Amino acid sequence: MTLTSPPLLPATVQSDSEEDHRHLPLPGNARLLAAVRRHARTALAGWALPREIAEDALLVVSELISNAVLHALPPASLRLTRRRTPTGGILGIEVTDGGPVCGPPAAGSGARDEHGRGLMIVRALSADHGTRSEPDGGATWWAELSTSGR
């Protein structure tokens, strides 16, 4: 018997002169996150971001979507936003889940630990990051990366 993965729900796309958005519901199964990563890679390529920024953004996306599916309540979704600014722009990455907002994991992940460094990676790669509680009780974990060349 062969198990097949259910298809992802379609992404929504919005654009105007100042911002572009991509929104994708996340699957409730960590094995299906590769499709979400491919969607994010395609969106970032379509925005012609510098390679280093796109690679950093994909790593941040991967960490945030993995945390949402593995550790949070459903439903969850990914939102990518590119905002244009006079100095280049900002790439926003948001993952919203069923909440509630919990504090970051306790410090103490060692170099040999397999898990526990995801938010440290997000912090290192982003210009700003954080969490917010949503009115429906959900939680959004967000990060912003500068899209100006490095």
C-alpha positions in Angstrom: 0.0 0.0 0.0 1.4 3.4 -1.0 0.5 6.5 1.0 0.3 9.7 -1.0 0.6 13.2 0.5 -2.5 15.4 0.3 -2.0 18.4 -1.9 -1.2 21.7 -0.3 -3.9 24.4 -0.4 -3.2 27.0 -3.0 -1.2 30.0 -2.2 -2.8 33.4 -2.4 -0.9 36.3 -4.1 -1.4 40.0 -3.6 0.6 42.9 -5.1 0.5 46.6 -5.2 3.1 49.3 -5.9 4.6 49.1 -2.4 4.2 45.5 -1.3 4.0 42.0 -2.6 2.5 39.2 -0.5 2.5 35.4 -0.7 0.3 33.4 1.8 0.3 29.6 2.1 -1.5 27.4 4.6 0.9 25.0 6.2 0.2 21.2 6.3 -0.2 19.6 9.7 2.4 17.0 8.8 6.2 17.8 9.0 6.9 15.5 6.0 5.0 17.9 3.8 7.0 21.0 4.6 9.4 20.4 1.6 6.5 21.6 -0.6 6.2 24.8 1.4 9.9 25.4 1.2 9.7 25.0 -2.6 6.8 27.5 -2.7 8.9 30.0 -0.7 11.9 29.5 -2.9 9.8 30.1 -6.0 8.3 33.3 -4.5 11.8 34.6 -3.5 13.2 33.8 -7.0 10.3 35.7 -8.5 11.2 38.8 -6.5 14.8 38.6 -7.8 16.4 38.9 -4.3 20.2 38.7 -4.0 21.2 35.1 -3.6 22.6 35.5 -0.1 19.4 37.1 1.1 17.2 34.5 -0.5 19.3 31.7 1.1 19.1 33.3 4.5 15.3 33.9 4.1 14.8 30.2 3.2 16.6 29.1 6.3 14.4 31.4 8.4 11.3 30.1 6.7 12.4 26.6 7.3 13.0 27.1 11.0 9.7 29.0 11.6 7.5 26.6 9.6 9.1 23.6 11.2 8.5 25.0 14.7 4.9 25.7 13.9 4.1 22.3 12.6 6.2 20.4 15.2 5.4 22.4 18.4 2.3 24.5 17.9 -1.4 24.1 17.5 -3.0 24.0 14.0 -3.9 25.7 11.8 -0.7 27.3 10.7 0.2 29.5 7.7 3.2 31.2 6.1 3.1 34.8 4.8 6.0 36.3 2.9 5.9 40.1 2.3 8.3 42.2 0.2 8.1 45.9 1.0 9.9 48.4 -1.2 11.8 51.2 0.6 14.1 54.0 -0.8 17.1 52.0 0.5 16.1 48.6 -1.0 13.4 46.9 1.0 12.3 44.6 3.7 11.4 40.9 3.4 8.8 39.9 6.0 8.4 36.3 7.1 5.5 35.5 9.3 4.3 32.1 10.5 1.0 32.1 12.3 -0.2 29.1 14.3 -3.0 28.2 16.7 -1.1 29.6 19.6 -0.8 30.6 22.3 2.5 32.5 22.3 5.0 30.7 24.4 8.4 32.0 25.4 11.5 30.8 23.6 12.9 27.5 24.7 15.1 27.4 27.7 18.8 28.2 27.1 21.3 25.5 27.2 21.3 23.8 23.8 24.7 22.5 23.3 26.8 22.2 20.1 26.0 18.5 19.9 22.2 18.9 20.4 20.1 18.0 17.4 17.3 20.5 18.3 16.9 23.8 20.0 18.9 26.2 17.9 16.2 27.3 15.4 15.3 30.7 17.0 19.0 31.4 17.5 19.4 31.0 13.7 16.4 33.3 13.1 17.9 35.9 15.4 21.3 35.7 13.7 19.9 36.1 10.2 17.2 38.7 10.6 17.3 42.4 11.1 14.5 42.1 13.5 12.2 39.3 14.8 9.6 38.6 17.5 6.2 37.2 18.3 2.8 38.6 18.8 -0.5 37.2 20.0 -3.4 37.3 17.6 -7.0 38.3 18.6 -8.2 34.7 17.9 -5.7 33.3 20.4 -3.1 32.3 17.8 0.5 33.3 17.7 2.6 34.8 15.0 6.4 34.4 14.9 7.9 36.9 12.5 11.3 38.0 11.1 12.4 40.8 8.9 15.4 40.7 6.6 16.8 43.7 4.7 16.8 43.1 0.9 19.5 45.6 0.3 22.7 44.1 -1.0 25.3 43.1 1.6 
